[in-house]
Amino acid sequence: MNDYIFNPTGAGETAQWDDKARREYERSVRFLFLAAAFRECPGAKVSIEHSVHYGVYASLSQPVDKFTVARIEQRMRKYVEEDARFVREDWPVGRLKELYEEGENSPAVRLLKRSPRVSGGGIVPVYSLDGYRDYLFGELVESAGALRVFELHPYAPGVVLQIPSSETGRLLKWTAQHKYMRTFEQAARWAHILNVRYAADLNDCVRNGAIRDVALVSEALHEKSIAELANQIVEREARAVLVAGPSSSGKTTFTHRLAIQLRVLGKRPRLISLDDFYLPRGDIPVDENGERDLEHIDALNVRLLNRRLVSLLEGESVAMPKYDFMLGAARVGEKMRLDEGQPLLIEGIHGLNPRVSESLPKDVCFRVYISPLTALNLDAHNRLRTTDARLIRRIVRDHQFRGARIERTLEMWQSVRKGEERWIFPYQETAEVSFNSALPYEWTVLKKYAEPLIRGARLEGKAREGMGSTIERLQQCMDIIEEAEVERDIGPTSLLREFIGGCSFYSPSETE
């Protein structure tokens, strides 16, 4: 494994590996891969599908085996050793059709010609390397010599392009994520059902009035999946259902909807939130900046939690804590008791952490990982990022229901992301089921709420240095997605209601 640290400035191993640098690095390695595949697999169409384990998954239109992957990687490293230059040309958007077989009908051209950012004779950067030309949303490094840290892994029917971790700038040990990948396969099937694979497809639906059907079918697919999941839980006779996922995944609404489907099957589930087991504010561990680290597993009273879970499953009546975030401490809540066979739904970011259920018999537990894993991309070589989808959700919810300015949400986001990398993502493959909470149409609804906040963001000093590129990227998302008026068609139990309001289960201010 190559163990160099990427540094965009050539200033040695102390160079900063921030969000902007990492994204520029990933974009540049993608281009390097596409150029190498162009040479090693002539005529093959390559599609960059989605993120996976500090990298991206790509599919090719022709069979890919380990020998093909090895040839592509060898050519990529040849470009790196030669420090091959990425030649940039500025093209008018109307000329982009020359890059694609579909010409004017390609997803990129259809999207950009109507984008306020580039329409009206706008100029876009096109890069070339060894006879390959492409347009990627954003800038690349100057030359391939800066891209020494990557690996390719065969992953039938495609390939995983692995890049360094955002925390260390180094490659982590490659681990196949089969359940995660199956969730994206399902998302791709849903995209096919909806006929919405690219952002241009979504915009077309807004313009021609089909977006209402996209919303209704998306919600029906969610309901079908939750119903199937409830069937699995009943068949397993699970007593403790642990639901976990990163911030803004829709965990709370999902858990309530799962409870309804379990009731349809004759069960009477009870719900608890891990948030109620936070320690008193003064006992919560601090991070490297001296701030209370609410993402840390030791922010929870894990010992008390396990005692309460064991008592409940043994049929005892126990007083449950209720955390008051204003006071920064838990108070005594209502008493709870489970009847024989009655399931308990446990929701929170640490739900999959083994410490949370270490006192429970393994055969009574059923674990669910939830995250909005969008299959909607900008075009075949440019992704809409799942992380950005969650951030937009959180910006809207924090403003709507917590009175938080976007600057505060962005300031907290880096800490949230670090906590996810440490405490959530390592356990996602331990879940029996992964639920994809993405709704392809949600971008068209969230834009109405998010765009004014993003445009009005006022970042200064270190905040501007750290999050300025994020604001620019989110603004780009807002520019290219068209707004739709479909809120009247969104039911009160939709996961989207957790962020825009109107949820029939609770106020969004009550969610994590």
C-alpha positions as CSV (number, residue, x, y, z in Angstrom):
1,M,0.0,0.0,0.0
2,N,1.3,3.4,-0.9
3,D,1.6,5.5,2.3
4,Y,2.4,9.0,1.0
5,I,0.4,11.9,2.3
6,F,-1.2,14.1,-0.4
7,N,-0.1,17.7,-0.2
8,P,-1.5,20.1,-2.7
9,T,1.3,22.7,-2.3
10,G,4.4,20.5,-2.4
11,A,5.3,21.8,1.0
12,G,6.0,18.5,2.6
13,E,4.0,16.3,5.0
14,T,2.7,19.3,7.0
15,A,0.5,20.5,4.1
16,Q,-3.2,20.9,5.1
17,W,-5.6,18.2,4.1
18,D,-8.9,20.2,4.3
19,D,-12.2,19.6,2.7
20,K,-11.5,21.7,-0.4
21,A,-8.1,20.0,-1.0
22,R,-9.6,16.5,-0.5
23,R,-12.4,17.1,-3.0
24,E,-10.0,18.6,-5.5
25,Y,-7.8,15.5,-5.0
26,E,-10.7,13.1,-5.5
27,R,-11.9,14.9,-8.6
28,S,-8.4,14.8,-10.1
29,V,-7.9,11.1,-9.4
30,R,-11.3,10.5,-11.0
31,F,-10.0,12.3,-14.1
32,L,-6.8,10.3,-14.0
33,F,-8.8,7.1,-13.8
34,L,-11.1,8.1,-16.7
35,A,-8.2,9.0,-18.9
36,A,-6.5,5.6,-18.1
37,A,-9.7,3.7,-18.7
38,F,-10.1,5.5,-22.0
39,R,-6.7,4.1,-23.1
40,E,-6.9,0.6,-21.6
41,C,-10.6,-0.1,-22.4
42,P,-11.2,1.6,-25.8
43,G,-14.9,2.2,-26.6
44,A,-16.0,1.4,-23.0
45,K,-18.5,3.8,-21.4
46,V,-17.4,4.6,-17.8
47,S,-19.9,5.8,-15.2
48,I,-18.9,7.2,-11.8
49,E,-21.8,5.8,-9.7
50,H,-21.4,6.7,-6.0
51,S,-19.0,7.0,-3.0
52,V,-17.7,3.9,-1.1
53,H,-15.1,3.5,1.6
54,Y,-13.1,6.7,1.0
55,G,-13.5,6.5,-2.7
56,V,-15.9,6.0,-5.6
57,Y,-17.4,3.1,-7.4
58,A,-17.3,3.1,-11.2
59,S,-18.9,0.8,-13.7
60,L,-17.8,0.0,-17.2
61,S,-19.9,-1.0,-20.2
62,Q,-17.6,-4.0,-20.8
63,P,-16.5,-6.8,-18.5
64,V,-13.9,-5.9,-15.9
65,D,-11.6,-8.4,-14.3
66,K,-8.6,-8.0,-12.0
67,F,-6.3,-7.9,-15.0
68,T,-8.2,-5.0,-16.6
69,V,-8.1,-3.2,-13.3
70,A,-4.4,-3.8,-12.9
71,R,-3.8,-2.4,-16.4
72,I,-5.8,0.8,-15.7
73,E,-4.0,1.3,-12.4
74,Q,-0.6,0.7,-14.0
75,R,-1.4,3.4,-16.6
76,M,-2.5,5.8,-13.9
77,R,0.8,5.4,-12.1
78,K,2.6,5.9,-15.3
79,Y,0.9,9.3,-15.6
80,V,1.9,10.0,-12.0
81,E,5.6,9.1,-12.5
82,E,5.7,11.2,-15.6
83,D,4.0,14.1,-13.8
84,A,1.7,14.4,-16.8
85,R,0.1,17.8,-17.0
86,F,-3.7,18.3,-17.0
87,V,-4.2,20.8,-19.9
88,R,-7.1,23.1,-19.2
89,E,-9.2,24.9,-21.9
90,D,-12.1,27.2,-21.3
91,W,-15.0,26.2,-23.5
92,P,-18.4,27.9,-24.0
93,V,-21.1,25.6,-22.6
94,G,-22.6,25.2,-26.1
95,R,-19.4,23.4,-27.3
96,L,-19.6,20.7,-24.6
97,K,-21.8,18.6,-26.9
98,E,-18.5,17.7,-28.7
99,L,-17.5,15.6,-25.7
100,Y,-20.4,13.2,-25.7
101,E,-21.9,10.7,-28.1
102,E,-25.4,12.0,-27.2
103,G,-24.4,15.5,-28.1
104,E,-27.1,18.0,-27.1
105,N,-29.0,15.3,-25.3
106,S,-26.2,14.3,-23.0
107,P,-27.0,14.8,-19.3
108,A,-24.2,17.3,-18.8
109,V,-25.2,19.5,-21.7
110,R,-28.9,19.4,-20.8
111,L,-28.1,20.4,-17.3
112,L,-25.5,23.1,-17.9
113,K,-27.4,24.9,-20.7
114,R,-30.2,25.7,-18.3
115,S,-28.0,26.4,-15.3
116,P,-27.9,30.1,-14.3
117,R,-24.2,29.7,-13.4
118,V,-23.1,28.9,-17.0
119,S,-26.0,29.7,-19.3
120,G,-26.0,32.7,-21.6
121,G,-22.6,32.0,-23.2
122,G,-21.0,30.8,-19.9
123,I,-17.5,29.3,-19.9
124,V,-16.6,26.0,-18.4
125,P,-13.2,24.3,-17.9
126,V,-12.4,21.3,-20.0
127,Y,-9.3,19.2,-19.1
128,S,-7.3,16.9,-21.4
129,L,-4.7,14.2,-20.8
130,D,-3.2,11.8,-23.3
131,G,-6.0,12.4,-25.8
132,Y,-8.8,12.2,-23.3
133,R,-11.0,15.2,-22.7
134,D,-13.7,15.7,-20.0
135,Y,-15.6,18.3,-18.0
136,L,-15.7,17.8,-14.3
137,F,-17.6,20.1,-11.9
138,G,-14.7,21.9,-10.3
139,E,-11.0,22.4,-10.8
140,L,-8.2,19.8,-10.9
141,V,-4.6,19.9,-9.7
142,E,-2.1,21.0,-12.2
143,S,-0.5,17.7,-12.9
144,A,-0.6,14.0,-12.1
145,G,2.5,14.0,-10.0
146,A,0.5,15.2,-7.0
147,L,-1.7,12.2,-7.1
148,R,0.5,9.4,-5.7
149,V,-2.0,8.1,-3.1
150,F,-4.7,5.9,-4.5
151,E,-5.6,2.3,-5.1
152,L,-7.9,0.4,-7.5
153,H,-9.9,-2.6,-6.3
154,P,-11.9,-4.9,-8.5
155,Y,-15.5,-5.0,-7.3
156,A,-17.7,-6.9,-9.7
157,P,-19.2,-5.7,-12.0
158,G,-17.0,-2.6,-11.7
159,V,-14.1,-1.1,-9.8
160,V,-13.6,0.9,-6.6
161,L,-11.2,3.9,-6.8
162,Q,-9.9,4.4,-3.3
163,I,-8.5,7.7,-2.1
164,P,-7.1,8.9,1.3
165,S,-9.1,9.4,4.4
166,S,-10.3,12.9,5.1
167,E,-8.8,12.8,8.6
168,T,-5.3,11.5,7.9
169,G,-4.6,12.0,4.2
170,R,-3.6,8.3,4.1
171,L,-5.1,5.2,2.6
172,L,-7.0,3.0,5.0
173,K,-7.2,-0.7,4.8
174,W,-9.5,-1.7,2.0
175,T,-12.7,-3.5,3.2
176,A,-15.5,-4.5,1.0
177,Q,-18.9,-3.1,2.0
178,H,-21.4,-5.5,0.6
179,K,-24.5,-4.3,2.4
180,Y,-23.7,-0.7,1.6
181,M,-23.2,-1.6,-2.0
182,R,-26.5,-3.5,-2.1
183,T,-28.3,-0.4,-0.9
184,F,-26.9,1.6,-3.8
185,E,-28.0,-1.2,-6.2
186,Q,-31.5,-0.8,-4.8
187,A,-31.2,3.0,-5.3
188,A,-30.2,2.5,-8.9
189,R,-33.3,0.3,-9.4
190,W,-35.4,3.0,-8.0
191,A,-33.8,5.6,-10.3
192,H,-34.7,3.3,-13.2
193,I,-38.3,3.0,-12.0
194,L,-38.6,6.8,-11.6
195,N,-36.7,7.5,-14.8
196,V,-34.6,10.0,-12.8
197,R,-30.9,9.1,-12.9
198,Y,-29.4,12.5,-13.5
199,A,-30.1,16.0,-12.4
200,A,-31.2,17.0,-15.9
201,D,-33.9,14.2,-15.7
202,L,-35.2,15.6,-12.4
203,N,-35.3,19.1,-13.9
204,D,-37.2,17.8,-16.9
205,C,-39.8,16.3,-14.6
206,V,-40.2,19.7,-12.9
207,R,-40.7,21.4,-16.3
208,N,-43.1,18.9,-17.7
209,G,-45.2,18.5,-14.6
210,A,-44.1,14.9,-13.9
211,I,-42.4,15.8,-10.6
212,R,-45.6,15.0,-8.7
213,D,-45.6,11.4,-9.9
214,V,-41.9,11.2,-9.0
215,A,-42.7,12.3,-5.4
216,L,-45.6,10.0,-5.0
217,V,-43.8,6.9,-6.4
218,S,-40.7,7.8,-4.3
219,E,-42.8,7.8,-1.1
220,A,-44.5,4.6,-2.1
221,L,-41.1,2.9,-2.6
222,H,-40.1,4.0,0.9
223,E,-43.4,2.7,2.4
224,K,-42.9,-0.7,0.6
225,S,-39.3,-1.0,1.9
226,I,-40.4,-0.2,5.5
227,A,-43.2,-2.7,5.3
228,E,-40.8,-5.4,4.1
229,L,-38.4,-4.6,6.9
230,A,-41.2,-4.9,9.5
231,N,-41.9,-8.4,8.1
232,Q,-38.3,-9.4,8.6
233,I,-38.3,-8.2,12.2
234,V,-41.5,-10.2,13.0
235,E,-40.1,-13.3,11.3
236,R,-36.9,-13.0,13.3
237,E,-39.0,-12.4,16.5
238,A,-36.6,-9.6,17.3
239,R,-37.2,-7.8,20.6
240,A,-34.7,-5.0,20.4
241,V,-34.5,-3.1,17.0
242,L,-31.6,-0.7,17.0
243,V,-31.8,2.1,14.4
244,A,-28.6,4.1,13.7
245,G,-27.3,6.4,11.0
246,P,-25.5,9.7,10.5
247,S,-26.9,13.2,11.1
248,S,-30.0,14.1,9.0
249,S,-30.7,10.6,7.8
250,G,-34.3,10.8,9.0
251,K,-33.9,8.2,11.8
252,T,-36.7,9.6,14.0
253,T,-39.4,9.6,11.3
254,F,-38.2,6.3,10.0
255,T,-38.5,4.7,13.4
256,H,-42.0,6.0,13.8
257,R,-43.0,4.7,10.4
258,L,-41.5,1.3,11.2
259,A,-43.5,1.2,14.4
260,I,-46.7,1.7,12.4
261,Q,-45.8,-1.1,10.1
262,L,-45.1,-3.4,13.0
263,R,-48.5,-2.5,14.4
264,V,-50.1,-3.5,11.1
265,L,-48.6,-6.9,11.8
266,G,-50.1,-7.1,15.3
267,K,-47.1,-5.9,17.3
268,R,-47.2,-3.0,19.8
269,P,-43.7,-1.5,19.7
270,R,-42.3,1.0,22.2
271,L,-39.8,3.6,21.2
272,I,-36.9,5.1,23.0
273,S,-34.2,7.6,22.0
274,L,-30.6,7.2,22.9
275,D,-30.5,11.0,23.3
276,D,-32.3,10.6,26.6
277,F,-29.2,8.8,28.0
278,Y,-26.8,11.7,27.6
279,L,-24.7,12.3,30.6
280,P,-25.0,15.7,32.4
281,R,-23.4,18.3,30.3
282,G,-20.4,18.7,32.6
283,D,-19.6,15.0,32.4
284,I,-19.6,14.9,28.6
285,P,-16.1,14.4,27.2
286,V,-14.4,17.3,25.3
287,D,-12.8,17.2,21.9
288,E,-9.3,18.5,21.0
289,N,-10.7,22.1,20.9
290,G,-12.1,21.8,24.4
291,E,-15.8,21.7,23.2
292,R,-18.3,19.2,24.6
293,D,-18.2,16.2,22.1
294,L,-21.8,15.1,21.8
295,E,-20.8,12.7,19.0
296,H,-18.6,10.6,21.4
297,I,-20.0,7.3,22.6
298,D,-18.9,8.2,26.1
299,A,-21.3,11.1,26.0
300,L,-23.9,8.5,26.7
301,N,-24.5,6.8,30.0
302,V,-24.0,3.4,28.4
303,R,-24.1,1.5,31.7
304,L,-27.5,2.9,32.7
305,L,-28.8,2.3,29.1
306,N,-27.8,-1.4,29.3
307,R,-29.4,-1.9,32.7
308,R,-32.6,-0.3,31.5
309,L,-32.7,-2.5,28.3
310,V,-32.1,-5.7,30.2
311,S,-34.8,-4.8,32.7
312,L,-37.3,-4.0,30.0
313,L,-36.8,-7.2,28.1
314,E,-37.2,-9.1,31.3
315,G,-40.6,-7.6,31.7
316,E,-39.8,-5.2,34.6
317,S,-41.3,-1.7,34.9
318,V,-38.6,0.9,34.9
319,A,-38.4,4.7,35.0
320,M,-36.9,6.0,31.8
321,P,-34.7,9.1,31.7
322,K,-35.8,12.2,29.7
323,Y,-33.0,14.4,28.7
324,D,-33.5,18.2,29.0
325,F,-31.1,19.8,26.6
326,M,-31.9,23.3,28.0
327,L,-30.8,22.1,31.5
328,G,-28.1,19.9,30.2
329,A,-29.2,17.0,32.4
330,A,-31.7,14.1,32.4
331,R,-34.8,14.1,34.5
332,V,-36.9,11.2,35.5
333,G,-39.4,10.4,32.8
334,E,-42.4,8.0,32.5
335,K,-42.2,4.4,33.6
336,M,-42.1,1.8,30.8
337,R,-42.9,-1.9,30.7
338,L,-42.8,-4.4,27.9
339,D,-45.3,-7.2,27.6
340,E,-44.0,-10.6,26.4
341,G,-43.0,-10.4,22.8
342,Q,-43.4,-6.7,22.6
343,P,-40.6,-5.1,20.5
344,L,-38.5,-2.2,21.6
345,L,-37.3,0.3,18.9
346,I,-34.1,2.1,20.0
347,E,-33.0,5.1,17.8
348,G,-29.9,7.1,17.9
349,I,-26.5,7.7,16.1
350,H,-24.8,5.1,18.3
351,G,-27.4,2.4,17.8
352,L,-25.0,0.0,16.0
353,N,-22.1,0.5,18.5
354,P,-21.7,-2.9,20.3
355,R,-21.4,-1.1,23.6
356,V,-25.0,0.1,23.4
357,S,-26.4,-3.5,23.4
358,E,-23.5,-5.4,25.0
359,S,-25.8,-6.8,27.8
360,L,-28.4,-8.1,25.5
361,P,-28.5,-11.6,24.0
362,K,-27.5,-11.4,20.3
363,D,-30.5,-13.3,19.1
364,V,-33.0,-10.7,20.3
365,C,-31.3,-7.8,18.4
366,F,-32.1,-6.6,14.9
367,R,-29.9,-3.7,13.6
368,V,-30.9,-1.2,10.9
369,Y,-28.5,1.4,9.3
370,I,-30.2,4.3,7.7
371,S,-28.7,7.0,5.4
372,P,-29.8,9.0,2.4
373,L,-27.7,7.3,-0.3
374,T,-28.7,9.2,-3.4
375,A,-28.3,7.6,-6.8
376,L,-29.1,10.9,-8.5
377,N,-25.9,12.2,-10.2
378,L,-25.1,15.3,-12.2
379,D,-24.0,13.2,-15.2
380,A,-22.1,10.0,-15.8
381,H,-18.8,11.4,-14.4
382,N,-20.0,13.9,-11.7
383,R,-21.8,13.0,-8.5
384,L,-24.3,14.7,-6.3
385,R,-22.8,13.8,-2.9
386,T,-24.7,12.1,-0.1
387,T,-22.9,14.2,2.4
388,D,-24.1,17.4,0.7
389,A,-27.7,16.0,0.7
390,R,-27.5,15.5,4.4
391,L,-25.9,18.9,5.0
392,I,-28.7,20.7,3.1
393,R,-31.3,18.8,5.1
394,R,-29.6,19.9,8.3
395,I,-29.3,23.5,7.3
396,V,-33.0,23.7,6.6
397,R,-34.1,21.9,9.8
398,D,-31.7,23.9,12.0
399,H,-33.0,27.1,10.6
400,Q,-36.6,26.2,10.5
401,F,-37.0,24.6,14.0
402,R,-33.9,25.4,16.1
403,G,-33.3,29.0,15.3
404,A,-29.8,28.2,14.2
405,R,-28.1,30.4,11.6
406,I,-26.4,28.6,8.7
407,E,-23.1,29.8,9.9
408,R,-23.6,27.8,13.2
409,T,-24.7,24.7,11.3
410,L,-21.6,24.9,9.1
411,E,-19.4,25.5,12.1
412,M,-20.7,22.3,13.8
413,W,-20.7,20.2,10.6
414,Q,-17.0,19.5,10.7
415,S,-17.3,18.1,14.2
416,V,-20.4,16.1,13.2
417,R,-18.5,14.6,10.3
418,K,-15.5,13.6,12.4
419,G,-17.9,11.9,14.9
420,E,-19.5,10.0,12.0
421,E,-16.2,8.8,10.7
422,R,-15.2,7.5,14.2
423,W,-18.5,6.3,15.7
424,I,-21.0,5.5,13.0
425,F,-19.5,4.5,9.7
426,P,-17.3,1.7,11.1
427,Y,-20.4,-0.2,12.3
428,Q,-22.7,0.2,9.2
429,E,-21.8,-3.3,7.9
430,T,-22.9,-4.9,11.2
431,A,-26.6,-4.0,10.4
432,E,-28.9,-6.7,9.2
433,V,-30.6,-4.2,6.9
434,S,-29.6,-0.9,5.4
435,F,-32.4,1.6,4.6
436,N,-31.9,4.3,2.0
437,S,-33.7,7.4,3.2
438,A,-33.0,9.5,0.1
439,L,-35.9,10.8,-1.9
440,P,-34.8,11.8,-5.4
441,Y,-37.3,14.7,-5.6
442,E,-36.3,16.2,-2.2
443,W,-33.7,18.5,-3.9
444,T,-36.5,20.3,-5.7
445,V,-38.3,20.9,-2.4
446,L,-35.4,21.7,-0.2
447,K,-34.1,24.3,-2.6
448,K,-36.9,26.7,-1.7
449,Y,-35.7,26.7,1.9
450,A,-32.0,26.2,1.5
451,E,-31.1,28.6,-1.3
452,P,-31.8,31.9,0.6
453,L,-29.8,30.7,3.5
454,I,-26.9,29.6,1.4
455,R,-26.9,32.9,-0.5
456,G,-27.1,34.9,2.7
457,A,-24.3,33.0,4.5
458,R,-21.7,35.4,6.0
459,L,-18.5,33.5,6.9
460,E,-15.5,35.4,8.1
461,G,-11.9,34.6,9.1
462,K,-11.2,31.0,9.8
463,A,-14.8,30.0,9.1
464,R,-14.5,31.4,5.5
465,E,-11.2,29.5,5.0
466,G,-12.7,26.3,6.3
467,M,-16.3,26.4,4.9
468,G,-16.1,28.9,2.0
469,S,-15.7,26.1,-0.5
470,T,-18.6,24.2,1.0
471,I,-20.9,27.3,0.5
472,E,-19.7,27.5,-3.1
473,R,-20.4,23.9,-3.7
474,L,-23.9,24.0,-2.1
475,Q,-24.7,27.1,-4.2
476,Q,-23.7,25.2,-7.3
477,C,-26.2,22.5,-6.3
478,M,-28.9,25.1,-5.9
479,D,-28.1,26.7,-9.3
480,I,-28.5,23.5,-11.2
481,I,-31.6,22.0,-9.5
482,E,-35.0,23.5,-10.3
483,E,-37.5,24.3,-7.6
484,A,-40.9,22.5,-7.6
485,E,-44.1,23.1,-5.8
486,V,-45.1,19.6,-4.7
487,E,-45.4,20.1,-0.9
488,R,-49.1,19.6,-1.0
489,D,-48.4,16.1,-2.3
490,I,-46.0,15.2,0.5
491,G,-47.8,13.3,3.2
492,P,-47.3,14.1,6.9
493,T,-45.4,10.9,7.6
494,S,-42.8,11.6,4.8
495,L,-39.2,11.5,5.9
496,L,-38.8,14.9,4.2
497,R,-41.3,16.4,6.8
498,E,-38.6,15.9,9.4
499,F,-36.7,18.8,7.8
500,I,-39.4,21.1,6.3
501,G,-42.1,20.6,9.0
502,G,-45.6,19.3,9.0
503,C,-44.7,15.9,10.4
504,S,-47.6,14.1,12.1
505,F,-45.3,12.3,14.6
506,Y,-43.6,15.2,16.4
507,S,-42.0,18.6,15.9
508,P,-38.7,18.5,14.0
509,S,-37.1,20.4,16.9
510,E,-37.4,17.2,18.9
511,T,-35.1,15.3,16.5
512,E,-31.3,15.0,16.6
